[in-house]
């Protein structure tokens, strides 16, 4: 999830664990705990593109990290914060770390909760930024912050934030199930043969859902809004995996394909090869749009295979918001 959401979640968890004893300091250290796992993004900048992608949501998002570094950070805090025991600070940091990772596991990227095992959990029921999850959570946290640490209202506000956010998370799982049912029904009605399907919410909401559908030679992408009144349309994107023939045995390319869980297409522009990661969708929900959110240029330089992520233009974000608002309201 985005940084603000993780800070809010960490602060609320810190308050739930130790707020009654140390007041707003519990929120402060909880917020810090909610931020630390994502420092792997900065670590990744020291490495090549593929390694950076592998590092993200890896070790720092694992149960092992939460246990070991929860105790280490708890011990460090207890050296200068004497209003709680090491065990209590460690408990706060552990829950701040682990809830960060559990929340991330509900998004699309994939979280190695059980690192070092290469199992990336991705339930894909909430987008990485969802105002309906974050804003109510933030409001109740702020209300709690301005109450005395022993106040019942403080506990009530914080608990309400946790309950409402968790309830919304549960709703998104239900929404995902409904969307999945609508997509599979549409595929059957249109006599489309497919081998696999995955569904996920589109950016910033849980009303409009996207589906990736694998067929023999191509992928189909479709959208379904709970306000739709017309049949779902599916748009075809050829796999073009044969275009990668020259690089398919390259270790870095194999690792990149592994990260995509084999949900990728290949495109060619001006003699350059691009691998497009389907898991994160396109930069628009407009029909037959071609620019993917995550695309990687693969080329050879001085007999070395180079992989570079294609930068995203800010103008795409503005267009996406416009297209989203139009499509959310129904087809």
Steps between C-alpha positions, in 0.01 A plus 500: 500500500600865475716662768218703660283193547786302653581788737136523609472124548827487695395789723161340573661165579756671724218672685312172541809328641646765731297822477343470842846493658709743292240713318588656165850351506334168420355655185836655412696175526217309336516738204876447480447122508247536220760677286814290556413195280475721191858617539578205274411733211810708579714191544387387156639818341849360564432211261386431146132522402414132539679461834326811632163349406591176677610684815179701527254337739754231573694456826380822666140384453549155650390343826869438574581871466204593721614268778875569493495872428192554711709395800808697385308824448305444821827463691646815338189704587506376860852641543363854503125454550466384859120516524459141373698176508707359213244224456221753456689712245599184313137391489401838356768485230418140412133579444589814307722297266273199454179696438687701234585176321156347543340810349742493206410136436148612404634704207630386162879520536567186701640486855756244620348456843677165536843610374746337426245280320420650161124518556350840425152548646276726291127479576430791261189628673609860563698752299823641648326837548136488606356814664198309635737287707737775612295816565252366762794327668693830508205700640448266796873489570514881516198506732672250729826695495347801673348303786682434833688170496275346767179621333239244397419719201859463380468123498156522340614721212807291429302176510237647268772584248635146514151345478382717210819448297493125562131486406571681175782256429254214550257671262766521229545122524126458450507749210784301343290184518204674335722644224660159440154346461395770250814454292477121482130524416576744216776273366263203496222700335742619229636145451856611576735213582767591756753328724535748787343817635605751766299798626607820675361844581586795280685799654354691796172307534330166551204560266671446165683167460737372233560145385796344321401189308753263345423328173730292280669780305384816674366665811162665532441798726152597611339746741190470714338774708222433749310771309529324163184441300656350185695176442870494587734557207839331479798647317768283345875534563721249311760324714770533234730289718688392187646852477700422813672201339838672490501570875292217646802313646647813661487458884385858568217463246395169657492669842287784366254253346488316833405825673207548261369149579498453121241776454684696233491601136788595273493799267751640255556867425779638282694173526480508882334219696261579786366265765163621634387382844124437483452471876485877549286574201509789258538874548140545391175305506407628154424228240805345332747727684857378447728658763555271800569634849816288529702447185867404467732567210739212424807569289864406455787739572867397472395133490305540824123470535349811658149527646359846570158594633314735267426829682135599541398842373296718741257583223396132505385541862270789409352304212456193721300697759274637229448159339443335839226743600325444168524120518409464869159649427418207274523396135 
